[in-house]
Amino acid sequence: MAIRCKMRLEDVVSNAWGGRKAFFSCQYDQRLAEEDAAFQKASPTGSAEFVIDNPKASEQLVIGEYYYVDFHAGPKQETKSA
């Protein structure tokens, strides 16, 4: 099963070592599209932050824009025996 959130990019800051950190939050306006009302009901509040060390990826982020964040189950990692 997948989970989808609609999040607004609040800020992007550069790290001293390189890379950039992007800060997202759930923000919805009921006066907007019906889609926002559905997302507000499913995920009324939340935040996420991601460190991105890929300039071509981080350059695409626009503060104030909305993005979909998808969560899909991934395969379990096998542990190595000693």
Backbone hydrogen bonds in HBPLUS format (Angstrom, degrees):
<---DONOR---> <-ACCEPTOR-->    atom                        ^
c    i                          cat <-CA-CA->   ^        H-A-AA   ^      H-
h    n   atom  resd res      DA  || num        DHA   H-A  angle D-A-AA Bond
n    s   type  num  typ     dist DA aas  dist angle  dist       angle   num
A0003-ILE N   A0071-PHE O   2.94 MM  68  5.06 155.4  2.00 142.7 150.5     1
A0071-PHE N   A0003-ILE O   2.78 MM  68  5.06 156.5  1.83 154.6 160.4     2
A0005-CYS N   A0069-VAL O   2.90 MM  64  5.15 161.0  1.94 145.4 151.8     3
A0069-VAL N   A0005-CYS O   2.80 MM  64  5.15 161.7  1.83 148.6 153.8     4
A0007-MET N   A0067-TYR O   2.75 MM  60  5.31 171.0  1.76 163.9 163.8     5
A0067-TYR N   A0007-MET O   2.66 MM  60  5.31 160.1  1.69 159.1 166.3     6
A0008-ARG N   A0025-SER O   2.77 MM  17  5.43 169.2  1.78 162.8 159.9     7
A0025-SER N   A0008-ARG O   2.99 MM  17  5.43 149.6  2.09 143.4 152.8     8
A0009-LEU N   A0065-GLU O   2.94 MM  56  5.82 165.3  1.97 173.2 176.1     9
A0064-GLY N   A0009-LEU O   2.79 MM  55  5.36 168.2  1.81 150.9 155.1    10
A0010-GLU N   A0023-PHE O   2.74 MM  13  5.52 154.5  1.80 155.2 163.7    11
A0023-PHE N   A0011-ASP O   2.91 MM  12  5.31 166.7  1.92 160.1 160.5    12
A0013-VAL N   A0021-LYS O   2.91 MM   8  5.30 157.1  1.96 147.1 152.3    13
A0021-LYS N   A0013-VAL O   2.74 MM   8  5.30 160.0  1.78 158.0 163.2    14
A0015-ASN N   A0019-GLY O   3.03 MM   4  5.67 172.9  2.03 145.8 144.8    15
A0018-GLY N   A0015-ASN O   3.10 MM   3  5.12 154.8  2.17 103.6 111.5    16
A0020-ARG N   A0052-ILE O   2.91 MM  32  5.33 158.7  1.95 142.8 148.9    17
A0052-ILE N   A0020-ARG O   2.71 MM  32  5.33 172.1  1.72 166.9 168.2    18
A0022-ALA N   A0050-PHE O   2.82 MM  28  5.31 163.5  1.84 156.8 158.7    19
A0050-PHE N   A0022-ALA O   2.99 MM  28  5.31 152.5  2.06 145.2 153.9    20
A0024-PHE N   A0048-ALA O   2.77 MM  24  5.13 174.4  1.78 167.5 166.9    21
A0048-ALA N   A0024-PHE O   3.03 MM  24  5.13 156.4  2.08 133.1 134.6    22
A0026-CYS N   A0046-GLY O   3.05 MM  20  5.35 156.0  2.10 141.0 139.6    23
A0032-LEU N   A0029-ASP O   2.84 MM   3  5.49 163.3  1.87 121.1 126.8    24
A0036-ASP N   A0033-ALA O   2.99 MM   3  5.52 129.5  2.25 110.0 120.7    25
A0037-ALA N   A0034-GLU O   3.08 MM   3  5.19 118.4  2.47  98.5 113.4    26
A0038-ALA N   A0034-GLU O   3.12 MM   4  6.51 153.2  2.20 152.2 159.4    27
A0039-PHE N   A0035-GLU O   2.99 MM   4  6.33 159.0  2.03 154.3 160.0    28
A0040-GLN N   A0036-ASP O   2.81 MM   4  5.95 154.6  1.87 149.0 156.6    29
A0041-LYS N   A0037-ALA O   3.14 MM   4  6.30 150.4  2.23 141.5 147.9    30
A0042-ALA N   A0038-ALA O   3.17 MM   4  6.38 156.0  2.23 144.4 150.7    31
A0043-SER N   A0039-PHE O   2.79 MM   4  5.81 167.6  1.80 158.0 161.0    32
A0057-ALA N   A0054-ASN O   2.92 MM   3  5.38 128.6  2.19 112.5 126.2    33
A0058-SER N   A0054-ASN O   2.99 MM   4  6.28 166.3  2.01 162.0 165.8    34
A0059-GLU N   A0055-PRO O   2.95 MM   4  5.92 149.3  2.05 149.5 156.3    35
A0060-GLN N   A0057-ALA O   3.14 MM   3  5.64 153.9  2.21 111.8 119.3    36
A0061-LEU N   A0058-SER O   3.22 MM   3  5.53 159.3  2.26 109.0 115.0    37
A0065-GLU N   A0062-VAL O   3.09 MM   3  5.69 162.7  2.12 137.6 140.3    38
